[in-house]
Structure formats: C-alpha cells, structure tokens
Amino acid sequence: MSFQHILLTTDLSPESTRPYEPVRDLAQALGARLTLLSVVLDLQVLPHGAPFAPAVSSPDLEKEIEDARAELAKHREDLGADLEIATDVIGAPDIALGICGYAKHHGVDLIALSTHGRKGWKHLALGSVAEKVLRNADVPVLSFHRPNE
C-alpha cells in the first residue's frame, strides 16, 4: 500500500500538534502530499418560530472559519518550509464525519490525528473524535495517543 496524500487533522490545540513532526517526516519519506485540516463545528439550529424551515448555521461561522484559517497558517509555518503543505478549514455539524467526508472527496490515502486521551465521564460526555474517525473512515487512520504521564 502506498500513501500519496496524507491528511493531518488539528483542532488547533497544543495536544493536536503531537503528530506534526512525525507525519511531516513520513510525508517527506514517501513523497506524499500533505494537507493540514481543521474542522470548525457548525451547530445548525432551526429558526425560532419556523419549525419547518431548514436549519441555519451560526452567524459567526464564517468568522470562526476565517480565524481558524489564520491560526492554521501559523501551524503551517511551524511545520517548516521544506515540504509543500496545503491547508484547509471547513465547517461541519460533526467534526469526525467532516474529516471522513473531506478525506473521501479529496483523494486522501491516510488520515493522521492526535487523541486527547479523555477518559471516564469526559469521554462519555464529549465523545471521541478520533474514535469516530477510526470507525467511519474509508482509509487507514494513524492515531497519535497522549504519552503516559
């Protein structure tokens, strides 16, 4: 199996940068394209008083996407200039499914992501994006776990 296009996902938190260096090195070694992706949560709601109207996104969604693009550009610079890295930000009502859909529609061969290592109630309440990506992706997923402390 060869990897030509690697998708490196980030929520722009420090924990999500763990895979940056090893994935960059892997892309260089394989001669693969690398895309750095951030997905902004698009919580859609029904307009008040119009139960049959289509759901609408938050009016702040575009600003959140633009802010994420600016932050992602900084992350891109931190990865170094020795590799061509594309960046993209999308909005999606489900982060994990947004990642999987992006991978499917952009010819991605491998998804790389970091886990936050939540356990117990936090995991139950917040869910696990990484776990959902693992269950729903059509391509292999490379997961970088939180180091043991």
Secondary structure, DSSP 8 states (H G I E B T S, - for coil): ---SEEEEE--SSGGGGTTHHHHHHHHHHHT-EEEEEEEEE---B--TT-TTS--B--TTHHHHHHHHHHHHHHHHHHT-SSS-EEEEEEEESSHHHHHHHHHHHTT-SEEEEE-----HHHHHHH--HHHHHHHH-SS-EEEE-----
